[in-house]
Amino acid sequence: MAFAIKYRELFKVSIHHLFFLNKGEDEFNSMNDSNKSKQLESFNVNEVFKIIPIAETARKLNGHHLVFKAQRDGFSVWAKVTGIGNDEPFVSLADELSFTFVLKLIDPGFYNYTDLKMENARKTYYFSNKRLNTESGSFPLINSSGDNQNIDETFVLSDDGELNEKEKLTPAEKNNLFGIISLFVKGDDIALNLTTTQGKLFVKKEFEIQLNNRKTFWRYIFNSNQSVNGSDDVKVEDADSKVLVTKTDHPLTDKGFIALELGGAELPNPDKGLSIFNAADNNYYSEIYM
């Protein structure tokens, strides 16, 4: 009698970037399921990050009959299963067992369109269901899928934490490092555990890392002086009629269009090119040459 080898998903980590998933001012998290699916169809996080299990984790996966699968919106780990309900790992997973993955940044323009502080570009973000002893009790745990919470600078490791975690990585794994994902079979919050109290698989266990798109003021630079009235969406900047700037900041998005007018004519939207930080007013600017 033949027996089929079966695998079930142990967990998934979705990595969503709202620059690609929002559509103009239409927010992904407020869309219906049909429109969300359309946005996700064209999204590929692997164009932003290279996501890989570290060498130590690759050995653990192999030894526990687990399989890493890269996906367009993140990655998942699948377990060879047994038992009547196919919900028991073929090799039991000890509570203290952990799996670590690195997010290596491959898009050089990432910080132009991502709502994170540029001065933290060389620091390491850390996402886990368990806090390190180098971090404070307020250090955030990884979000569950559907929390719709944007990551921020509170996920940046302390100097000691970064030093300790990088010691576990090879030189290649440290290269272009943005973040570390470290998931324990049993975490600090029972809702974030990878297995049930009986050591079985959940029906669904999904985590989420959501990156917000940056908002910038849009600066339009003309070759000649421009006439502006109160109904226009832009104003003269620093008394130079060749340089106009939006009255409010607007989100940068890969898709969609935000309608702005000057004298009844539509103004173009910027792409994800250079975002300039102005320390004087603590704002970011996108420049468009007309």
ROSE-416416 format. One record per residue (C-alpha): x, y, z. Coordinates in nm, 4 decimals. Layout:
REM residues N
<rolum X="X" Y="Y" Z="Z"/>
...
//
This chain:
REM residues 290
<rolum X="0.0000" Y="0.0000" Z="0.0000"/>
<rolum X="0.1453" Y="0.3328" Z="-0.1104"/>
<rolum X="0.1592" Y="0.6288" Z="0.1225"/>
<rolum X="0.1582" Y="0.9852" Z="-0.0085"/>
<rolum X="0.3984" Y="1.2331" Z="0.1454"/>
<rolum X="0.2028" Y="1.5360" Z="0.2539"/>
<rolum X="0.3106" Y="1.8890" Z="0.3395"/>
<rolum X="0.1136" Y="2.1660" Z="0.5042"/>
<rolum X="0.1965" Y="2.5292" Z="0.5575"/>
<rolum X="0.3572" Y="2.5867" Z="0.8974"/>
<rolum X="0.3534" Y="2.9662" Z="0.8634"/>
<rolum X="0.3647" Y="3.2484" Z="0.6117"/>
<rolum X="0.5174" Y="3.5957" Z="0.6296"/>
<rolum X="0.3480" Y="3.8495" Z="0.4008"/>
<rolum X="0.5552" Y="4.1559" Z="0.3152"/>
<rolum X="0.3367" Y="4.4334" Z="0.1780"/>
<rolum X="0.4584" Y="4.7701" Z="0.0508"/>
<rolum X="0.1855" Y="5.0292" Z="0.0103"/>
<rolum X="0.3771" Y="5.2205" Z="-0.2575"/>
<rolum X="0.2933" Y="4.9287" Z="-0.4869"/>
<rolum X="-0.0420" Y="4.8288" Z="-0.3346"/>
<rolum X="-0.2161" Y="5.1630" Z="-0.2888"/>
<rolum X="-0.3613" Y="5.3203" Z="-0.6023"/>
<rolum X="-0.3209" Y="5.6960" Z="-0.5907"/>
<rolum X="-0.5141" Y="5.8009" Z="-0.2822"/>
<rolum X="-0.7090" Y="5.4719" Z="-0.2715"/>
<rolum X="-0.5627" Y="5.2742" Z="0.0166"/>
<rolum X="-0.5032" Y="4.9012" Z="-0.0222"/>
<rolum X="-0.6280" Y="4.8180" Z="0.3267"/>
<rolum X="-0.9628" Y="4.9866" Z="0.2529"/>
<rolum X="-1.0184" Y="4.8069" Z="-0.0785"/>
<rolum X="-1.2612" Y="4.5192" Z="-0.1237"/>
<rolum X="-1.1188" Y="4.1704" Z="-0.1736"/>
<rolum X="-1.1499" Y="4.1876" Z="-0.5512"/>
<rolum X="-0.9505" Y="4.5104" Z="-0.5823"/>
<rolum X="-0.6939" Y="4.3854" Z="-0.3311"/>
<rolum X="-0.6394" Y="4.0779" Z="-0.5466"/>
<rolum X="-0.5850" Y="4.2963" Z="-0.8535"/>
<rolum X="-0.3230" Y="4.5024" Z="-0.6731"/>
<rolum X="-0.1468" Y="4.1929" Z="-0.5415"/>
<rolum X="-0.1343" Y="4.0357" Z="-0.8889"/>
<rolum X="0.1187" Y="4.2929" Z="-1.0074"/>
<rolum X="0.3133" Y="4.3152" Z="-0.6806"/>
<rolum X="0.6405" Y="4.1294" Z="-0.6393"/>
<rolum X="0.8284" Y="4.1915" Z="-0.3156"/>
<rolum X="1.1258" Y="4.0039" Z="-0.4618"/>
<rolum X="1.1980" Y="4.3132" Z="-0.6713"/>
<rolum X="1.2521" Y="4.5046" Z="-0.3466"/>
<rolum X="1.4119" Y="4.2443" Z="-0.1181"/>
<rolum X="1.6019" Y="3.9210" Z="-0.1549"/>
<rolum X="1.4605" Y="3.6983" Z="0.1200"/>
<rolum X="1.6677" Y="3.4001" Z="0.2279"/>
<rolum X="1.6946" Y="3.1685" Z="0.5280"/>
<rolum X="2.0338" Y="3.2050" Z="0.6945"/>
<rolum X="2.2708" Y="2.9079" Z="0.6712"/>
<rolum X="2.1888" Y="2.7824" Z="1.0211"/>
<rolum X="1.8157" Y="2.7963" Z="0.9477"/>
<rolum X="1.8606" Y="2.6162" Z="0.6158"/>
<rolum X="2.0139" Y="2.3261" Z="0.8100"/>
<rolum X="1.7267" Y="2.3311" Z="1.0607"/>
<rolum X="1.4683" Y="2.3273" Z="0.7825"/>
<rolum X="1.6331" Y="2.0299" Z="0.6177"/>
<rolum X="1.6695" Y="1.8397" Z="0.9466"/>
<rolum X="1.3031" Y="1.8915" Z="1.0382"/>
<rolum X="1.1599" Y="1.8088" Z="0.6922"/>
<rolum X="1.0550" Y="2.1699" Z="0.6371"/>
<rolum X="1.0562" Y="2.3531" Z="0.3041"/>
<rolum X="1.1094" Y="2.7269" Z="0.2405"/>
<rolum X="0.9000" Y="2.8743" Z="-0.0425"/>
<rolum X="0.9566" Y="3.2231" Z="-0.1831"/>
<rolum X="0.6338" Y="3.3932" Z="-0.2937"/>
<rolum X="0.5474" Y="3.7170" Z="-0.4717"/>
<rolum X="0.4202" Y="3.8761" Z="-0.1503"/>
<rolum X="0.6601" Y="3.7174" Z="0.0994"/>
<rolum X="0.7505" Y="3.3595" Z="0.1852"/>
<rolum X="0.6198" Y="3.0522" Z="0.3626"/>
<rolum X="0.7556" Y="2.7438" Z="0.5357"/>
<rolum X="0.5882" Y="2.4087" Z="0.4817"/>
<rolum X="0.6099" Y="2.1047" Z="0.7089"/>
<rolum X="0.5989" Y="1.7373" Z="0.6216"/>
<rolum X="0.3028" Y="1.6121" Z="0.8250"/>
<rolum X="0.1595" Y="1.2976" Z="0.9687"/>
<rolum X="-0.1316" Y="1.2046" Z="1.1959"/>
<rolum X="-0.4995" Y="1.1528" Z="1.1267"/>
<rolum X="-0.5630" Y="1.5193" Z="1.0605"/>
<rolum X="-0.2326" Y="1.5770" Z="0.8806"/>
<rolum X="-0.1607" Y="1.8427" Z="1.1436"/>
<rolum X="0.1360" Y="1.6872" Z="1.3220"/>
<rolum X="0.4891" Y="1.7692" Z="1.2006"/>
<rolum X="0.6723" Y="1.4580" Z="1.0823"/>
<rolum X="0.9593" Y="1.5737" Z="1.3061"/>
<rolum X="0.8392" Y="1.7383" Z="1.6256"/>
<rolum X="0.9299" Y="2.1061" Z="1.6663"/>
<rolum X="1.0781" Y="2.1948" Z="2.0045"/>
<rolum X="0.9367" Y="2.5050" Z="2.1722"/>
<rolum X="1.2746" Y="2.6830" Z="2.1676"/>
<rolum X="1.3401" Y="2.6099" Z="1.7980"/>
<rolum X="1.3747" Y="2.9247" Z="1.5876"/>
<rolum X="1.4049" Y="3.0120" Z="1.2186"/>
<rolum X="1.5854" Y="3.3225" Z="1.0931"/>
<rolum X="1.5583" Y="3.4908" Z="0.7547"/>
<rolum X="1.7306" Y="3.8012" Z="0.6203"/>
<rolum X="1.5783" Y="4.0778" Z="0.4115"/>
<rolum X="1.8499" Y="4.1992" Z="0.1764"/>
<rolum X="1.7669" Y="4.5281" Z="0.0046"/>
<rolum X="1.8025" Y="4.5133" Z="-0.3741"/>
<rolum X="1.6161" Y="4.8308" Z="-0.4779"/>
<rolum X="1.8541" Y="5.1283" Z="-0.4395"/>
<rolum X="1.5610" Y="5.3708" Z="-0.4472"/>
<rolum X="1.3807" Y="5.2037" Z="-0.1560"/>
<rolum X="1.4064" Y="5.4949" Z="0.0886"/>
<rolum X="1.2813" Y="5.7445" Z="-0.1712"/>
<rolum X="0.9316" Y="5.5958" Z="-0.1625"/>
<rolum X="0.9266" Y="5.4238" Z="0.1783"/>
<rolum X="0.8069" Y="5.6083" Z="0.4882"/>
<rolum X="1.1132" Y="5.5344" Z="0.7003"/>
<rolum X="1.3813" Y="5.7755" Z="0.8159"/>
<rolum X="1.6679" Y="5.7904" Z="0.5707"/>
<rolum X="1.9196" Y="5.8298" Z="0.8536"/>
<rolum X="1.8339" Y="5.4723" Z="0.9592"/>
<rolum X="1.9255" Y="5.3309" Z="0.6192"/>
<rolum X="2.2295" Y="5.1481" Z="0.7603"/>
<rolum X="2.0559" Y="5.0186" Z="1.0711"/>
<rolum X="1.8871" Y="4.6793" Z="1.1094"/>
<rolum X="1.5133" Y="4.6229" Z="1.1534"/>
<rolum X="1.4087" Y="4.3171" Z="1.3521"/>
<rolum X="1.0811" Y="4.1260" Z="1.3271"/>
<rolum X="1.0130" Y="3.8441" Z="1.5692"/>
<rolum X="0.7521" Y="3.6827" Z="1.7908"/>
<rolum X="1.0038" Y="3.6971" Z="2.0764"/>
<rolum X="1.1962" Y="3.9924" Z="2.2197"/>
<rolum X="1.5724" Y="3.9854" Z="2.2483"/>
<rolum X="1.7234" Y="4.0400" Z="2.5904"/>
<rolum X="1.9160" Y="4.3344" Z="2.4466"/>
<rolum X="1.5938" Y="4.5227" Z="2.3773"/>
<rolum X="1.3445" Y="4.6968" Z="2.6065"/>
<rolum X="1.0089" Y="4.5483" Z="2.7033"/>
<rolum X="0.8403" Y="4.7917" Z="2.4645"/>
<rolum X="1.0194" Y="4.6571" Z="2.1573"/>
<rolum X="0.7374" Y="4.5571" Z="1.9177"/>
<rolum X="0.6619" Y="4.2002" Z="1.8185"/>
<rolum X="0.5898" Y="4.1049" Z="1.4599"/>
<rolum X="0.2331" Y="4.1778" Z="1.3467"/>
<rolum X="-0.0224" Y="3.9136" Z="1.2587"/>
<rolum X="-0.1778" Y="3.9187" Z="0.9134"/>
<rolum X="-0.4645" Y="4.1672" Z="0.8975"/>
<rolum X="-0.3286" Y="4.3971" Z="1.1685"/>
<rolum X="-0.2577" Y="4.6534" Z="0.8928"/>
<rolum X="0.0066" Y="4.8228" Z="1.1057"/>
<rolum X="0.2953" Y="4.9978" Z="0.9335"/>
<rolum X="0.6418" Y="4.9264" Z="1.0616"/>
<rolum X="0.8446" Y="5.2205" Z="1.1912"/>
<rolum X="1.1684" Y="5.3022" Z="1.3681"/>
<rolum X="1.0599" Y="5.1183" Z="1.6835"/>
<rolum X="1.1598" Y="4.7975" Z="1.4989"/>
<rolum X="1.5238" Y="4.9121" Z="1.4721"/>
<rolum X="1.7641" Y="4.7082" Z="1.6857"/>
<rolum X="1.9776" Y="4.8713" Z="1.9532"/>
<rolum X="2.3517" Y="4.8810" Z="1.8890"/>
<rolum X="2.4043" Y="4.5815" Z="2.1188"/>
<rolum X="2.1174" Y="4.3911" Z="1.9610"/>
<rolum X="2.2446" Y="4.4569" Z="1.6103"/>
<rolum X="2.5965" Y="4.3470" Z="1.7030"/>
<rolum X="2.4718" Y="4.0235" Z="1.8589"/>
<rolum X="2.2405" Y="3.9325" Z="1.5721"/>
<rolum X="2.4931" Y="4.0114" Z="1.3008"/>
<rolum X="2.7433" Y="3.7781" Z="1.4665"/>
<rolum X="2.5092" Y="3.4935" Z="1.3654"/>
<rolum X="2.5280" Y="3.5899" Z="0.9970"/>
<rolum X="2.7818" Y="3.5165" Z="0.7282"/>
<rolum X="2.9475" Y="3.8102" Z="0.5462"/>
<rolum X="2.7230" Y="3.7482" Z="0.2452"/>
<rolum X="2.4107" Y="3.7504" Z="0.4647"/>
<rolum X="2.5127" Y="4.0859" Z="0.6138"/>
<rolum X="2.5564" Y="4.2479" Z="0.2728"/>
<rolum X="2.2785" Y="4.5016" Z="0.1923"/>
<rolum X="2.0975" Y="4.3902" Z="0.5059"/>
<rolum X="1.7703" Y="4.5697" Z="0.5781"/>
<rolum X="1.6077" Y="4.3443" Z="0.8325"/>
<rolum X="1.6051" Y="4.0144" Z="1.0171"/>
<rolum X="1.2977" Y="3.7946" Z="1.0649"/>
<rolum X="1.3352" Y="3.5502" Z="1.3526"/>
<rolum X="1.0409" Y="3.3271" Z="1.4427"/>
<rolum X="1.0317" Y="3.0899" Z="1.7388"/>
<rolum X="0.8019" Y="2.7885" Z="1.7678"/>
<rolum X="0.6798" Y="2.9436" Z="2.0937"/>
<rolum X="0.6975" Y="3.3219" Z="2.1233"/>
<rolum X="0.6277" Y="3.5837" Z="2.3878"/>
<rolum X="0.2610" Y="3.6047" Z="2.2877"/>
<rolum X="0.0599" Y="3.2831" Z="2.2533"/>
<rolum X="-0.1212" Y="3.4324" Z="1.9540"/>
<rolum X="0.2136" Y="3.4439" Z="1.7700"/>
<rolum X="0.3155" Y="3.0809" Z="1.8362"/>
<rolum X="0.3918" Y="2.8641" Z="1.5331"/>
<rolum X="0.2263" Y="2.5514" Z="1.6772"/>
<rolum X="-0.0549" Y="2.4757" Z="1.9189"/>
<rolum X="0.0040" Y="2.3788" Z="2.2820"/>
<rolum X="-0.0125" Y="2.0159" Z="2.1612"/>
<rolum X="0.2608" Y="2.0840" Z="1.9030"/>
<rolum X="0.0254" Y="2.0623" Z="1.6061"/>
<rolum X="-0.0073" Y="2.2952" Z="1.3088"/>
<rolum X="-0.2614" Y="2.5770" Z="1.3053"/>
<rolum X="-0.5157" Y="2.5912" Z="1.0259"/>
<rolum X="-0.3539" Y="2.9210" Z="0.9283"/>
<rolum X="-0.0613" Y="3.1087" Z="1.0804"/>
<rolum X="0.0331" Y="3.4237" Z="0.8935"/>
<rolum X="0.2456" Y="3.7217" Z="0.9901"/>
<rolum X="0.2655" Y="4.0582" Z="0.8197"/>
<rolum X="0.5312" Y="4.3211" Z="0.7610"/>
<rolum X="0.3664" Y="4.6292" Z="0.6123"/>
<rolum X="0.5733" Y="4.9166" Z="0.4737"/>
<rolum X="0.4073" Y="5.2519" Z="0.4253"/>
<rolum X="0.4586" Y="5.4695" Z="0.1182"/>
<rolum X="0.6205" Y="5.8072" Z="0.1687"/>
<rolum X="0.4306" Y="6.1345" Z="0.1402"/>
<rolum X="0.6143" Y="6.4268" Z="-0.0142"/>
<rolum X="0.5488" Y="6.7819" Z="-0.1222"/>
<rolum X="0.5676" Y="6.7988" Z="-0.5001"/>
<rolum X="0.7907" Y="7.0731" Z="-0.6379"/>
<rolum X="0.7397" Y="7.1750" Z="-1.0021"/>
<rolum X="1.0313" Y="7.3568" Z="-1.1658"/>
<rolum X="0.9491" Y="7.5562" Z="-1.4811"/>
<rolum X="1.1640" Y="7.7349" Z="-1.7386"/>
<rolum X="0.9492" Y="8.0485" Z="-1.7169"/>
<rolum X="0.7485" Y="8.2374" Z="-1.4563"/>
<rolum X="0.4048" Y="8.0947" Z="-1.3742"/>
<rolum X="0.0791" Y="8.2638" Z="-1.2743"/>
<rolum X="-0.0942" Y="8.1059" Z="-0.9748"/>
<rolum X="-0.4371" Y="8.1716" Z="-0.8253"/>
<rolum X="-0.6064" Y="8.0572" Z="-0.5063"/>
<rolum X="-0.7929" Y="7.7689" Z="-0.6686"/>
<rolum X="-0.4738" Y="7.6025" Z="-0.7911"/>
<rolum X="-0.3285" Y="7.3061" Z="-0.6024"/>
<rolum X="0.0182" Y="7.4643" Z="-0.5980"/>
<rolum X="0.1728" Y="7.7867" Z="-0.4745"/>
<rolum X="0.4847" Y="7.9876" Z="-0.5479"/>
<rolum X="0.7822" Y="7.8762" Z="-0.3416"/>
<rolum X="1.0208" Y="8.1333" Z="-0.1916"/>
<rolum X="0.8925" Y="8.4149" Z="-0.4178"/>
<rolum X="1.0279" Y="8.2370" Z="-0.7270"/>
<rolum X="0.7468" Y="8.2117" Z="-0.9839"/>
<rolum X="0.9400" Y="7.9454" Z="-1.1736"/>
<rolum X="0.9163" Y="7.7094" Z="-0.8775"/>
<rolum X="0.5770" Y="7.5917" Z="-0.7540"/>
<rolum X="0.5062" Y="7.3499" Z="-0.4695"/>
<rolum X="0.1921" Y="7.1660" Z="-0.3636"/>
<rolum X="-0.0003" Y="7.3145" Z="-0.0730"/>
<rolum X="-0.0103" Y="6.9779" Z="0.1033"/>
<rolum X="0.1970" Y="6.6593" Z="0.0848"/>
<rolum X="0.0741" Y="6.3689" Z="-0.1267"/>
<rolum X="0.1459" Y="5.9942" Z="-0.1264"/>
<rolum X="0.3864" Y="5.8431" Z="-0.3760"/>
<rolum X="0.2340" Y="5.5383" Z="-0.5453"/>
<rolum X="0.3345" Y="5.3076" Z="-0.8280"/>
<rolum X="-0.0177" Y="5.3006" Z="-0.9691"/>
<rolum X="-0.3052" Y="5.5455" Z="-0.9885"/>
<rolum X="-0.3046" Y="5.9209" Z="-1.0388"/>
<rolum X="-0.3624" Y="6.2137" Z="-0.8054"/>
<rolum X="-0.5295" Y="6.5014" Z="-0.9902"/>
<rolum X="-0.3610" Y="6.8369" Z="-0.9276"/>
<rolum X="-0.4249" Y="7.1470" Z="-1.1348"/>
<rolum X="-0.2552" Y="7.4702" Z="-1.2323"/>
<rolum X="-0.4762" Y="7.7100" Z="-1.4251"/>
<rolum X="-0.7147" Y="7.4290" Z="-1.5178"/>
<rolum X="-0.4380" Y="7.2082" Z="-1.6565"/>
<rolum X="-0.3398" Y="6.8802" Z="-1.4904"/>
<rolum X="0.0031" Y="6.8530" Z="-1.3380"/>
<rolum X="0.2033" Y="6.5286" Z="-1.3603"/>
<rolum X="0.2693" Y="6.3046" Z="-1.0628"/>
<rolum X="0.6303" Y="6.2280" Z="-0.9635"/>
<rolum X="0.7833" Y="5.8834" Z="-0.9962"/>
<rolum X="0.9766" Y="5.7043" Z="-0.7225"/>
<rolum X="1.2947" Y="5.8969" Z="-0.7999"/>
<rolum X="1.4869" Y="6.1142" Z="-0.5594"/>
<rolum X="1.3062" Y="6.2352" Z="-0.2465"/>
<rolum X="1.4783" Y="6.5323" Z="-0.0855"/>
<rolum X="1.4606" Y="6.5910" Z="0.2887"/>
<rolum X="1.4442" Y="6.9536" Z="0.4043"/>
<rolum X="1.5623" Y="6.9817" Z="0.7645"/>
<rolum X="1.4264" Y="7.3376" Z="0.7903"/>
<rolum X="1.0625" Y="7.2258" Z="0.7778"/>
<rolum X="1.1126" Y="6.8517" Z="0.8423"/>
<rolum X="0.9442" Y="6.7620" Z="0.5121"/>
<rolum X="1.0319" Y="6.5552" Z="0.2057"/>
<rolum X="1.0069" Y="6.6935" Z="-0.1487"/>
<rolum X="0.9793" Y="6.5324" Z="-0.4926"/>
<rolum X="1.0980" Y="6.7446" Z="-0.7836"/>
<rolum X="0.9439" Y="6.7479" Z="-1.1305"/>
<rolum X="1.1031" Y="6.9444" Z="-1.4131"/>
<rolum X="0.8436" Y="7.0873" Z="-1.6506"/>
//
